[in-house]
Amino acid sequence: MTITNTLRCDIFCNVIDNYGDIGVCWRLARQLANEHGLSVRLWVDDLGSFARLCHEADDSAEKQQCRGVEVCLWRKAFPMVQPADLVIEAFACKLPQGYIEAMAAQQHKPVWINLEYLSAEDWVVSHHRLPSPHPSLPLTKYFFFPGFTPETGGLLLERDLLARRDAFQSDAGLQHAFWHSIGMELPSAETLKISLFAYENAGLAGLLGVWETGSQPVLCLIPEGRILAQAGQYFGNIAPRVGSDFVRGNLRVRVLPFVEQERYDELLWACDVNFVRGEDSFVRAQWAGKPFIWQIYPQHDAVHLRKLDAFLALYCKHLAPSANNAVQGLWKAWNMESGAGPLWPAFMAERGGLEHHARYWARQLDGNNLALNLLAFYREIGRMRALEIEGSKHENSTRTSRR
């Protein structure tokens, strides 16, 4: 069901990790606007990071239209604006106090949602959609958790994404066009194509070494990012730049420009194995239906490793024991930055089964759409409020008639 464009939505994004937070918010904003007809304002406090994801954006503009979304600079001195019908604060960012007070002053209060970080931990199910009344104002905020099971809010998935993926992977012309767009010819069939998007990782050199000395040609594509300097160190302290090629043994590394979200999907579809990091690229790797390795955002006291274990328990549940061990071993070694290289052969030995499982996993997830679930929840809260108002009117009418 399409919501009419009379429904207004404000999404607030405080950029913390360069591209992870804004990546999710920008994707959600476009989907709500372009697939469901909402009038969306995206408030972001770092237009520089946003402009890396949307190349036509002006990082100096206080307000601009980008692909059907009104993008506004979120300054500390926040302007007086009318709150939207649906207000989404992403990842527990703190809304401007003036905006909160304006929400409270509305006769029809907005539906206020805190869109939480993605997690597979068990406690997420019991906290999903829980209300949190404001301590002093007549407002209620609701916690909304993305997730991997039907009891959670699901994942962001555009209406035509999987169809476009399948078309790309079955069309040699589309694949040739992609490789030409990054200045390369389509690699040979025997070449293993790997995309590497990662945070700094002490285990990188060991992994590159295994690829260099292995029997199979490896093409490693590294988008501009935080791990690039380490790759340059491996090849003799060379300063890598976009378009650089490094070759040693059976390993070839190519440096790509930081690509827009749509082009990044094509990169994932074109590769055989994908290394991803954070949240947004993690989800996109799952929709790609290819074997992947996730580097979770590191947290204090290794809290992130519990989140990693929780996802692995779900993802590996239906894998054969040997594939389960290969995935768990490589993922944990990569996240603990130790010994990933020696575990690579075992992972590759399971490649056929992991490819099949990746497709199976994507099919299990595609019925639980985060944007659709958010809109359904908005309507549900609206119905509940209408019933409360109707009940209050009925009670007042009854009291009056008794007098």
C-alpha positions, 0 to 999 in steps of 0.5 A: 500500500502506498502512503499519500504524499500528505504524510510528512517525515523528518529523519535526524542523523548525527554522523558518528562513523563517517558513512555508516549512520548517514548511509542507513538514513539516506537509504531509508529517506529515499525509500520512504520518499520514492517508493511510498510517496512521503514528504521527507526531510533528512536533517544531517549534521555533516554534509561532507559525509553525505556528499560522498554518498550523493555526488550531486549534493552541495556540502555547503547548502543549508537546504537542498533537494536530492533525489526526492528528499529535502536534505537540511543541515542540522545546526546547533542553532536549530530553526523553528520548523513545524514537526513532521507527522512521523519523526525518526531519530536515528541511533539514539541521536538527541533531537533539538529541544525546541523541536521536541517542545514543538512536537509536544505543542501539536494537537495531533502529536507526531509518531516519534521513533528511535530507530536503533542499531542493527543487532541479532541479540536475543534481547532485541525482540523484547525491546522492539516497539516498546514505548518510552514516555517523555518525563515531562512532556505529553510525548511518547517515543517508541524504540524500533529495532531492525533485525533478522527475524520476523519479531523485529523490524527487518532490514532496508530493502528497495522494491526492485533490488533483488530483481536488479541483482538477478538481472545483473548477475545473469547479463554479461553485457551489464557486467562488462559495462560495470567493469569498464566503468571502473576502468577494467576488463571483465576478469578471467573466469579463474580469477577470484574477485574480492571486494575489501571494505574494512576498518584498519585491521592488523590481520590484513598483511597475513590475508594479502600474503595468502592471496599473493602466494595462493594457486588462484589469481586474486583480484582485490578491489579496495574502495577509498577508505580507512584500510587503504594505507595499510594496503600501501604498506604491504606493497612497500610503503607506496601511497595508494590513490584511486586507480592504483594497481599493485601486483605481487605473485597471484595478487592484484589490488585495484583502488576504486573511488568511493562509490555511491550506494547504487554503484556499491551494490553492483560491486558486491554483485560483481565480486565472488567474496565481499568483505564489509564493515559496519551496518549499511554495507553489512546488510547490502552484502546479505542482499548480494547473495554472495559469501561475505565476511563482516567486520563489526564496528569495534566497541569498548570492552569487546562488547561488539564480539557478543553481537558478532556471535549472536549474528553468527549463531543465526547465520550459521544455523543451517550450515554443514559443520565444516562450513560453520567452522570455516565461517566462524573461524575466519570471521572471528579471526578477522574481527580480532585482527589475528590469524585470518590468513591461515583460515582462508583456505578452509573458507574457500574450500566451502565456497560452493556451499556458502554461495548456496547458503548466501542465496538461501539466507537472502530469501529468508530475509526478504519478507521482512522490510524495514520501511514497510514495517515502520509505516505499518507501525505508524498506522497502528499508533494512529489507530490506537490514538484514535480509539483512545480519543473516541473512548475518552469522548464516549466516557465524557458523554456518559458522564454528562448524560448521568448528570 
